[in-house]
Amino acid sequence: MNDVKEVDLEEAKKMIEASGKKFVWIGGPTRVAIPEILDVSDTQVLAIEGAEIRMFNDGKLKVLKDCVIVCPHGRTSLAITKFLKTKNIEAYSLRGGVAAIIGENY
């Protein structure tokens, strides 16, 4: 299943602005402010524990439709995006995660 969509930050920001959807941070607590790194408002970022998503019922999963999933390095967001695809929910993975934006020192 290689039809999962990865997007870069600029493309993701345009999509979020146009759709009113959100960036979904699944990296857990962090010492850095994710909205600041993404250069978006706090209201555009939703934080969810990655393991929680697998427990969501279908109705709750639909909230993630057309959202951009973000994690530290892009691997977990890609896996979650693939999982959502199996539930017929289209979402996007931020290519390379936060590390692609601020570097591997994240």
C-alpha positions, 0 to 999 in steps of 0.5 A, spaced: 500 500 500 504 505 497 499 510 495 499 514 502 500 521 501 506 525 503 507 532 503 512 537 505 511 543 510 509 548 505 504 544 501 501 541 508 500 549 510 496 550 504 492 544 505 490 546 512 489 553 510 484 551 505 480 546 508 480 548 515 483 541 518 489 540 522 496 538 523 495 532 528 502 531 532 503 524 535 509 525 538 507 525 545 510 531 549 516 535 547 520 540 549 519 544 543 512 548 541 510 544 535 506 550 532 512 554 533 516 549 529 510 549 523 509 556 523 502 555 525 497 558 530 496 553 536 489 552 534 491 549 527 495 543 531 491 537 535 496 533 539 494 525 540 498 519 542 499 515 536 497 509 540 490 512 542 488 512 534 488 505 534 483 505 539 478 510 536 471 508 533 470 509 526 466 516 528 472 519 531 477 516 526 473 521 521 475 527 525 482 525 522 480 525 515 484 530 510 489 532 516 496 532 516 499 527 521 506 529 524 511 526 528 518 527 530 521 523 523 516 521 519 516 514 520 510 514 525 506 519 521 506 514 515 504 508 519 498 512 522 496 514 515 497 507 512 492 505 518 487 510 516 487 508 509 485 501 511 479 505 514 478 509 508 480 515 511 484 519 507 490 523 511 497 526 509 504 524 512 508 530 513 514 528 509 520 527 514 517 529 520 519 535 525 526 533 523 526 535 516 524 542 518 529 543 524 534 538 523 536 531 526 537 535 533 530 535 534 
